[in-house]
Amino acid sequence: MDAQALLEQAPDGQVASSATRLAGSSGWQGTGRSDTALWGLCKGSGKNPYQVCVDLGDRATKCSCPSRKFPCKHALALQLRDAREPLPASETPDWVNEWLGRRNRAAVPAVADESPEAVERRAKAKEKTALARENAVRAGVAGLTDWLADVAGAGLAGLPARDAAWWHSIGARMVDAQAKGLASAVDEVHGIVAAGGARWAHDAADRLGGLHLLARSAESPSPVVRRRLGFSVAEEDVRAGPGWSDHWVPLLRLESDDGLVRTVRQWIWGRSHGWVVGVRHAGGGARPVLPLTHGVQVQGVLHPYPDVPPHRVAVGELLVERQPEPVPAPESWRAALAGLEEFLKADPWARLHPLGCASVRVTEDTRHLVDATGRGVPVRSDLALDQALALTGGAPFDAWGLWNGRELRLGAVASPGSAPEVLG
């Protein structure tokens, strides 16, 4: 990987700039590389240097520093040093071998006992675990309901004065209750309140209302509700189920990082099935690989999770990749937004929706995309918008992006009626 690609792995700009400076410092010793790893010792603020290593297979990292960012500046700096001038090949230290060994052992599944007795024991244990999880989540929902009642009683105006410990307490209760979905939703409310701004009260009320609806619906067997609570379906079980064969065009993507796990979501257009979503996660500083080659049309099979449109999918057998063909887009923003009705009814907690419109143009102030009828939607001012302007030269174009209810994040454009080109 070159330096630019490595810096794109940084969780934020501060880590990227710190790593760049650290890569050229003299505080390194014992650096080396093999076919599978990089390693080195970096002087820190303590008595002992930090042990830093990188698995070259998936770029996962390990560092003994106390940072909670992945990759940390030391792991990124070590890779930058190697990118600028390959580290010397040498014998792998024991502490690196130990880490690599633990990763390899974790990646190799143990051979299961398939005797009837063992199968029955595993089934009973699985059933017991599932029941305990259900009870834990039910208790978490009860605790959240009480918390929401307290928030409503005290009023939104008091939320900015709440300290981090107060927010952490309810989030930790949801984690302990194995309701990760609820914990993430509480963290989102906290982030909105902490960010402030003119709309914080409106957005916080919207999210709290969604939490109240989810708590009231917690006993529903709906796959949407269960997913929002934090229950998941194993990908291997999905792949074992029916698949959808189609010509798929990945057009939109979004990456996120909660400090522990990186997630990439990819919105894929199927010519017979419409929009679906592929999701990949990676921990330990690794960067998730996109489910499909972005911007390239693929003929193959995707397996839908039990959910509502746009379905999450697991990748099955892929046959042929080719340049994309034209993708249809609604003739107006009104028609495009009306098409979201079924998605909103099926999953009222969804905040991002794929949205497209044919033959739009950018207003002079670059704040809106206007359709052929003269109606417009706000557009996010970012690199993708700059690229769209550069590609189209100000002429009308077909546009696709992610709509959050307030603005469109552009992801792909095309000359009217032509094949799309992804941005970013």
ABEGO torsion letter per residue (X at the ends): XBAAAAAAABABAAAAAAAAAAAABAABBGBBBBAABBBEBBBBABABBBBBBBBAAAGBBBBABABABOBBAAAAAAAAAAAABBBBBBBBBAAAAAAAAAAAAAABBBBBBABAAAAAAAAAAAAAAAAAAAAAAAAAAAAAAAAAAAAAAAEAAAAAABBAAAAAAAAAAAAAAGBAAAAAAAAAAAAAAAAEEAAAAAAAAAAAAAAAAAAAAAABABAAAAAAAGBBBBAAAAAABBBBBBBBBBABBBBBBAGABBBBBBBBBBAAAEBBBBBBBBBGGBBBBBABBBGBBBBEBBBBBBBBOBBBBBBBBBABBBBBBBBBBBABAAAAAAAAAAAAAABAABABBBBBBBGBBBBAAGABBBBAAGBBBBBBBBAAAAAAAAAAGGBBBBBBBBBAGABBBBABBBBBGBBBBBBX
